[in-house]
Amino acid sequence: MSEKNHRVSRRQFLNYTLTGVGGFMAAGMLMPMVRFAIDPVLKAGAEQDLVAVASVDEITNEPQRFDFKVHQVDAWYESEEPRSAWVYKDESGNIIALSPVCKHLGCTVNWASDPQNPDKFFCPCHYGLYYKDGRNVEGTPPIAPLDVYVHEVKDGTLYLGAAKPPQS
């Protein structure tokens, strides 16, 4: 093979050089923008802090609804999000805090709001039922029990954290 067949012309050399330099410049400008857009997604989610909800003296054996707010950070947006919990003491005096979100389609359940089922949580959207302890009634739309809030009692005050599926 001769050298003449492998030579690069001046025009090809400038074309390759300008394309390479332009590619590096474009990458240098785009990488910070991509990093800025993706960075919040890559951050580990912070565990929700415990929030004071009620005095332990207010909690009875009958489920009561307590409303509270949690500080939430979504990427660059910070807000106070309203939440609710159904809280009661069981037969042994342990505090139970249930999420009011139905596991069927996310509607809000209420305690004893259905006249035919006065001792159950009732979801009015699709007639879902839950027992007092949060277990779903067989044969009704919900497919899982209500989530249970992580809770702690300090100095006579009930603090709630994130709602999690119950441990089986």
Steps between C-alpha positions, in 0.01 A plus 500: 500500500625842424498801730299702256189284559506558879559873509239728653420811304504843661122520470447159671744594779314825575165319483613234753664758728203738507254213553705369794544842661129578450405167659716570806354850535143370469570229759654760732188714479245216520650301789427765769145536367441124505653475849275784623190327363585151626662580837177511709398162361832345602488626859391249761157578642510635852318304767196688624545658841259420780229765538308581819135409443308472827521465873480139617217606736280580196531148356213262580400144407284641221695605184530877468624697203799726563619742233861618486755642253837367392785693342564353154779572252442402137818578308510881519150548643437505875150487642287417804284206400181427696459144628249312713508196724242285675637448851369285786611278787450125464379268782850479652546880496739511202458796267408416140529768229352409161523680169159608364599416141305206355720236335253453215516833317633746758173646627467612862347257747290608798421326826139384551361711215298211351178429696514129409860470631526725807817335635711510182692744284298573186618622160207676329653486149452129439353377829827367639511385863778461755489360852598724790858369494535599132461153344294500183166317506499208254262539209532879486714694248810575715779254429722577800475632856531870581854631545619558857682815607835470672434656840669590823382644830718765668400702806132412462486602132444270202743549212432348157744424218452338161213261425621150413328172416432294814743225597343156451 
